[in-house]
Amino acid sequence: MRISSLSYLLLAAGVASSTLSACDSTRQVATTESSSSPLPSAPAIDEGDVTFSQDVTQGEYRFQVKTFGSEPSRVISIRSYRGSSLTTDPIRTSVMGAVTSVLAADMNGNGKPELYVMTDNKKANGGLYGFEFNERGYTPIAAPGTPVGEPGSGYMGQDTYQISGNKLTRTFPITPADGSASTGTRTVEYTLDGTGKLVMGQSMDR
């Protein structure tokens, strides 16, 4: 039996459609707050269960930050605006602990605002989430690891963070190796280099 050219075209179109559908079913979802395509790591939320809400500004940019839920791991929503326009798809992801403060800055002076979210997570190297934004997206800023060298001696977590000028300061109790009571606190300074990496600077004990 002869098959017309039209039949061949319809058959090819059906194969192509099936192939595309199979590819879409395994595609990773982009970073977005859209309910139709949430981050895989972010569970569904109750929009009425807001446990933190704050707006901060840096230059022409405004950031709207909210968290949902009261579990140790909770969902954070970040919207970045320049004027009245969103600069990127809203971010939705998970953080550990309750948010205690949100700070915006431009520590490396490159004109790209940064957003730093602090939580009450006291585990070692916990409690800080950073993002650097531009007009079309953002880049995560990795939290600093355990301080290297002498500044890292006696480090057991319990970090608190602040921004002072163009530096991020990290303060934690100094814990003796035998686990006895803290002997004071240590503050370590960090700058943000041109690649968006936090670089450790000087430290001071009190």
C-alpha positions in Angstrom: 0.0 0.0 0.0 1.4 3.5 -1.0 1.7 6.1 1.7 1.2 9.7 0.6 3.7 12.5 1.3 1.2 14.1 3.7 1.1 10.9 5.7 4.8 10.8 6.0 4.8 14.4 7.3 2.1 13.7 9.9 4.0 10.6 11.1 7.3 12.6 11.4 5.5 15.4 13.3 4.0 12.8 15.8 7.5 11.3 16.5 9.0 14.7 17.0 6.2 15.7 19.4 6.6 12.5 21.4 10.4 13.1 21.7 9.9 16.7 22.9 7.4 15.6 25.5 9.7 13.0 26.8 12.5 15.6 27.1 10.2 18.0 28.9 9.3 15.4 31.5 12.8 15.1 32.7 14.0 18.7 32.4 15.1 20.4 35.6 12.9 23.3 36.7 14.6 26.8 36.6 14.8 29.0 39.7 11.4 30.6 39.9 8.7 31.3 42.4 5.9 30.4 39.9 3.6 27.9 41.4 3.7 26.0 38.1 7.5 25.5 38.3 8.8 25.7 41.9 12.3 24.8 42.8 12.6 21.1 43.4 14.1 21.7 46.9 11.2 24.0 48.0 8.1 22.4 49.3 4.6 23.7 48.8 3.7 26.6 51.1 0.7 28.1 52.7 0.7 31.7 51.4 -0.9 32.8 54.7 1.8 31.3 56.9 4.3 34.2 56.6 6.8 34.1 59.5 9.1 36.8 58.3 8.7 39.8 55.9 11.1 42.6 55.2 12.0 45.0 52.3 15.5 46.3 52.0 17.1 48.6 49.3 20.4 49.1 47.7 20.7 51.9 45.3 18.0 51.6 42.7 17.2 48.0 43.8 14.6 46.8 46.3 14.4 43.3 47.7 11.2 41.8 49.2 12.0 38.9 51.5 9.5 36.5 53.1 9.7 33.2 54.8 6.9 30.7 55.3 6.4 28.0 58.0 8.0 27.5 61.4 9.9 24.2 60.9 13.7 24.2 61.2 13.8 24.1 57.4 11.6 26.8 55.9 10.8 28.3 52.6 12.2 31.8 51.6 10.9 33.9 48.8 13.0 36.7 47.4 11.7 39.3 44.8 14.2 41.7 43.3 13.0 45.0 41.8 14.6 47.8 40.0 12.0 50.6 40.1 8.7 48.8 39.7 10.0 46.0 37.5 11.2 42.6 38.6 14.9 42.1 37.6 14.6 38.3 37.6 12.1 35.5 38.2 11.3 35.5 42.0 13.5 33.1 43.9 12.0 30.4 46.2 14.3 28.0 48.0 14.8 26.5 51.5 16.9 27.9 54.4 17.7 26.4 57.8 16.5 28.3 60.8 14.4 31.4 61.4 15.5 34.5 59.5 16.9 37.1 62.0 18.0 39.9 59.6 18.3 40.8 55.9 21.0 43.2 54.6 21.7 44.6 51.2 25.0 46.0 50.1 27.5 46.4 47.3 30.7 45.3 49.1 32.8 44.9 46.0 31.6 48.1 44.4 30.8 46.6 41.0 27.3 48.1 40.9 25.6 44.7 41.4 23.7 44.7 44.6 24.1 41.8 47.1 21.5 40.4 49.5 22.6 38.7 52.7 20.0 36.6 54.7 21.0 35.6 58.2 19.2 32.9 60.2 19.5 31.6 63.8 21.0 28.4 62.6 24.0 27.9 65.0 25.6 24.9 63.4 29.1 25.4 62.2 29.3 27.4 59.0 25.5 27.9 59.1 23.2 30.9 59.2 24.3 32.9 56.1 22.8 33.0 52.6 24.1 35.4 50.0 23.0 36.5 46.5 24.5 38.9 44.0 22.0 40.4 41.5 22.2 42.0 38.1 19.6 43.2 35.7 18.8 39.8 34.4 19.5 37.3 37.1 21.5 36.5 40.2 24.4 34.4 41.4 24.6 32.7 44.8 27.4 33.8 47.1 28.9 30.8 48.9 29.0 31.2 52.7 32.5 31.2 54.1 33.7 27.9 55.5 35.6 27.4 58.7 38.2 30.1 59.2 41.6 28.9 58.1 44.7 29.0 60.3 44.8 30.5 63.8 41.5 32.3 63.4 39.8 28.9 63.1 41.1 27.6 66.4 38.3 27.2 68.9 35.6 27.6 66.2 32.5 25.6 66.9 29.8 27.6 65.2 27.3 30.0 66.8 28.1 32.6 64.1 26.5 36.0 63.9 27.0 38.3 60.9 27.0 42.0 60.2 28.0 44.3 57.4 30.3 47.2 58.2 31.2 49.4 55.2 32.5 47.1 52.5 33.2 44.2 54.8 31.2 41.3 56.2 32.0 40.6 59.8 31.6 37.2 61.4 31.6 36.8 65.2 31.7 33.6 67.1 32.6 32.3 70.6 36.1 30.9 71.1 35.6 27.4 72.5 38.7 25.6 74.1 39.6 22.2 72.7 38.4 20.5 75.9 34.9 21.8 75.4 35.0 24.0 78.5 33.3 27.4 78.7 34.0 30.0 76.0 37.0 32.2 76.6 35.7 35.2 74.6 34.7 36.0 71.0 36.5 36.3 67.7 35.5 38.5 64.8 36.7 37.7 61.3 36.4 40.1 58.4 35.6 39.2 54.8 35.6 41.2 51.6 33.8 40.2 48.4 36.1 39.9 45.4 35.3 40.6 41.8 34.2 37.0 41.2 31.7 37.1 44.0 33.8 35.1 46.4 34.1 36.0 50.1 37.8 36.4 51.0 38.9 36.2 54.6 40.8 39.2 56.1 42.0 40.1 59.5 40.6 38.7 62.8 40.3 40.2 66.3 39.7 38.5 69.7 37.8 40.1 72.6 
